Amino acid sequence: MTPQTTNPKTGARHAVLAGFLGWTLDAFDFFVIIFMYDVLARQFGVTKKEIIFTTFATLAMRPVGALLFGLLSDRYGRRIPLMLNVIYFSVVEVLCGFSPNYKFFLVMRALFGIGMGGEWGVGASLAMEAAPVRWRGVLSGTLQCGYSIGNLLAALAARFILPAWGWRPMFWIGALPALLALYIRTKVPESEAWKQHRVATMGQVLRIVAGQWRRFLYLVVLMTFMMFLSHGTQDLYPDFLQEVHHATGAIRANIAIIYSIGSVVGAIIFGQLSQATGRRKGMIAALGLSLAMIPWWAFGGSLLTIMCAAFLMQAGVQGAWGIIPVHLNEMSADSTRGLMPGFTYQLGILFASGTNTIQYALRDKVGYQWAIAGFEIVTILTLIVLLLLGTERHSRSFVRETGALPVPGRD
């Protein structure tokens, strides 16, 4: 059944909502594990370091999904690849909950990475192509909020479901996203921009990307440091609170809920700011907020201080991230918007996939506080330099004017 949407505004709302929900549910499925490092280590009889390694496996496999589903979406449209992706990662997440041993669990987390890698690029291109130009900034922030909302839902699950029912239902909840495929099927229209710029073969998509290799490499480097920023401030933070501040599971979950709310607020505010000031200036402003919060975020003496600093820290981190969906889509060629944003994003994940391992190793040498603080100071300063040296294509059109002739690879 093809969605019968005649109003472009309604279609745009459905497209943005589908991208938001897909990223939310995908992020939830990823983040549930960070609240269960100790629980899973005891369950499978392995060290906590080995459980942390499963997050590396997930992150490292994400480029595979971005390449596969990105090529499919540029060749065959956004809707069907997105539906297939949602069903795939839902099934794998449920299987994680049936894991009999560590090896099976590790394989499932790696396979989940393929689904997680594919969702963002296709969902972001569908949403940004549907969004009115003047609303791209705030809708980009809203879309990326899905990541923070997923983290928030995972924290809530860790607070209430994990103590009551154990670790397996934390993964079985992953069956719910499959319902999103039905919503996409019935409500979300195909992208008009894709229809205008569709290519004849997947090889043509790859040739266009190869022709823009300098821009591609720049975006990969930018995304690598953006991943250092997000995963370096989130993935080990609950464990940091436990080891350094002896915070209980309930307190850790509560702090995660607070800073996840900060993430949502920051993504929307700085996303809208980027519409007025430009993408790079908006990101630099958000990064400046995070940099200023590091002394209290890493070295704060009380849990109240840390909670407030974590709120503002993630407002800055996800404020910068809220601009990424629109920035990458505006920087990509019209015929490669399904592949290039998602693939550069996920290659950044691949090159930054050792973040948790690096920080955990630094913890043994300089202490947990300096491990996370020093890592993020270097990351934020490098990002600011990259943005100052870079460029942007703020608010460019994704569709041709009536009567204009198509130009393959036009950007």
Secondary structure as GFF3:
##gff-version 3
##sequence-region A 1 411
A	DSSP	alpha_helix	8	31	.	.	.	ID=ss1
A	DSSP	three_ten_helix	32	35	.	.	.	ID=ss2
A	DSSP	alpha_helix	37	44	.	.	.	ID=ss3
A	DSSP	alpha_helix	48	76	.	.	.	ID=ss4
A	DSSP	alpha_helix	79	96	.	.	.	ID=ss5
A	DSSP	alpha_helix	102	130	.	.	.	ID=ss6
A	DSSP	three_ten_helix	133	135	.	.	.	ID=ss7
A	DSSP	alpha_helix	136	165	.	.	.	ID=ss8
A	DSSP	alpha_helix	168	172	.	.	.	ID=ss9
A	DSSP	three_ten_helix	173	175	.	.	.	ID=ss10
A	DSSP	alpha_helix	178	187	.	.	.	ID=ss11
A	DSSP	alpha_helix	192	197	.	.	.	ID=ss12
A	DSSP	alpha_helix	202	211	.	.	.	ID=ss13
A	DSSP	alpha_helix	213	234	.	.	.	ID=ss14
A	DSSP	alpha_helix	237	245	.	.	.	ID=ss15
A	DSSP	alpha_helix	249	277	.	.	.	ID=ss16
A	DSSP	alpha_helix	279	299	.	.	.	ID=ss17
A	DSSP	alpha_helix	303	321	.	.	.	ID=ss18
A	DSSP	alpha_helix	324	331	.	.	.	ID=ss19
A	DSSP	three_ten_helix	334	336	.	.	.	ID=ss20
A	DSSP	alpha_helix	340	352	.	.	.	ID=ss21
A	DSSP	alpha_helix	355	366	.	.	.	ID=ss22
A	DSSP	alpha_helix	368	389	.	.	.	ID=ss23
###
